[in-house]
Amino acid sequence: MLRVLKLAEEVGETAQAVIGVSGQNPRKGYSHTWRDVESELCDVVLTAMVALRTLTPDAEQVFAEHVRKVTERSLGPAPGTEPRATPAPGPATAR
């Protein structure tokens, strides 16, 4: 649970950097650079991966499978592969 809270903190720091790079805080003005935003985004990615690894020892496999699913959903199935069948809505999903 604390890893997820840390992730929320890092996302907040990323938001602060975006606010700072765009000068949206009248009290602070332009307080960040795009390099700061990039760095904060990297912290988000690393913190999320640590949280995933804390949750499961199979983090690499879980992440790879998720990336495969997102890629397939975004780009379609890889050439030469069969698309996965989508189950028909059952009583629990038919609403």
C-alpha contacts under 8 A as a table, 3 or more apart, distances in Angstrom:
res1	aa1	res2	aa2	distance
1	M	4	V	5.27
1	M	5	L	6.47
2	L	5	L	4.94
2	L	6	K	6.13
3	R	6	K	4.96
3	R	7	L	6.22
3	R	47	T	7.39
3	R	48	A	7.88
3	R	50	V	7.55
3	R	51	A	5.19
4	V	7	L	4.90
4	V	8	A	6.34
4	V	48	A	7.67
4	V	51	A	6.55
5	L	8	A	5.04
5	L	9	E	6.32
6	K	9	E	4.97
6	K	10	E	6.32
6	K	47	T	7.21
7	L	10	E	5.11
7	L	11	V	6.28
7	L	44	V	6.24
7	L	47	T	5.74
7	L	48	A	6.18
8	A	11	V	5.11
8	A	12	G	6.22
9	E	12	G	5.04
9	E	13	E	6.31
10	E	13	E	4.99
10	E	14	T	6.27
10	E	40	E	6.84
10	E	43	D	6.50
10	E	44	V	5.46
10	E	47	T	7.72
11	V	14	T	4.99
11	V	15	A	6.30
11	V	40	E	7.70
11	V	41	L	7.65
11	V	44	V	6.16
12	G	15	A	5.00
12	G	16	Q	6.20
13	E	16	Q	4.94
13	E	17	A	6.24
13	E	40	E	6.57
14	T	17	A	5.07
14	T	18	V	6.33
14	T	37	V	5.89
14	T	40	E	5.03
14	T	41	L	6.23
15	A	18	V	5.09
15	A	19	I	6.19
16	Q	19	I	5.06
16	Q	20	G	6.03
17	A	20	G	4.87
17	A	21	V	6.00
17	A	31	S	7.78
17	A	32	H	5.59
17	A	33	T	7.39
17	A	34	W	7.96
17	A	36	D	6.30
17	A	37	V	5.35
17	A	40	E	7.58
18	V	21	V	5.14
18	V	22	S	6.21
18	V	32	H	7.52
18	V	34	W	7.81
18	V	37	V	6.20
19	I	22	S	5.31
19	I	23	G	6.03
19	I	24	Q	5.24
19	I	25	N	6.56
20	G	23	G	5.05
20	G	24	Q	6.46
20	G	25	N	6.77
20	G	28	K	7.47
20	G	29	G	6.69
20	G	30	Y	5.14
20	G	31	S	4.64
20	G	32	H	4.71
20	G	33	T	7.45
21	V	24	Q	7.99
21	V	30	Y	5.55
21	V	31	S	6.24
21	V	32	H	4.60
21	V	33	T	5.16
21	V	34	W	6.41
21	V	37	V	7.95
22	S	30	Y	6.41
23	G	26	P	7.09
23	G	28	K	7.48
23	G	29	G	4.55
23	G	30	Y	4.23
23	G	31	S	7.03
24	Q	29	G	6.61
24	Q	30	Y	7.68
25	N	28	K	5.46
25	N	29	G	5.48
25	N	30	Y	7.85
26	P	29	G	5.26
28	K	31	S	6.12
32	H	36	D	6.04
32	H	37	V	7.67
33	T	36	D	5.11
33	T	37	V	6.70
34	W	37	V	4.95
34	W	38	E	6.25
35	R	38	E	5.02
35	R	39	S	6.16
36	D	39	S	5.05
36	D	40	E	6.18
37	V	40	E	5.13
37	V	41	L	6.17
38	E	41	L	5.12
38	E	42	C	6.29
39	S	42	C	5.10
39	S	43	D	6.36
40	E	43	D	4.94
40	E	44	V	6.33
41	L	44	V	4.98
41	L	45	V	6.38
42	C	45	V	5.11
42	C	46	L	6.18
43	D	46	L	5.14
43	D	47	T	5.93
44	V	47	T	5.20
44	V	48	A	6.06
45	V	48	A	5.18
45	V	49	M	6.23
46	L	49	M	5.12
46	L	50	V	6.23
47	T	50	V	5.10
47	T	51	A	6.18
48	A	51	A	5.02
48	A	52	L	6.16
49	M	52	L	4.99
49	M	53	R	6.10
49	M	59	A	7.82
50	V	53	R	5.06
50	V	54	T	6.07
51	A	54	T	5.04
51	A	55	L	6.27
52	L	55	L	5.05
52	L	56	T	6.27
52	L	59	A	5.84
53	R	56	T	5.22
53	R	57	P	5.82
53	R	58	D	7.27
53	R	59	A	5.01
54	T	57	P	7.17
55	L	59	A	7.85
56	T	59	A	5.55
58	D	61	Q	5.41
58	D	62	V	6.09
59	A	62	V	5.03
59	A	63	F	5.92
60	E	63	F	5.22
60	E	64	A	6.06
61	Q	64	A	5.08
61	Q	65	E	6.10
62	V	65	E	5.28
62	V	66	H	6.21
63	F	66	H	5.05
63	F	67	V	6.13
64	A	67	V	5.12
64	A	68	R	6.16
65	E	68	R	5.01
65	E	69	K	6.27
66	H	69	K	5.10
66	H	70	V	6.19
67	V	70	V	5.11
67	V	71	T	5.95
68	R	71	T	5.09
68	R	72	E	6.08
69	K	72	E	5.10
69	K	73	R	6.04
70	V	73	R	5.03
70	V	74	S	5.99
71	T	74	S	5.05
71	T	75	L	5.71
71	T	76	G	7.16
72	E	75	L	5.29
72	E	76	G	4.47
72	E	77	P	4.93
72	E	78	A	7.19
73	R	76	G	5.62
73	R	77	P	7.72
76	G	83	P	7.86
77	P	81	T	6.38
77	P	82	E	7.04
77	P	83	P	5.65
78	A	81	T	5.72
89	P	92	A	7.62
89	P	93	T	5.31
89	P	94	A	5.34
90	G	93	T	5.34
90	G	94	A	5.69
91	P	94	A	5.35
92	A	95	R	7.76
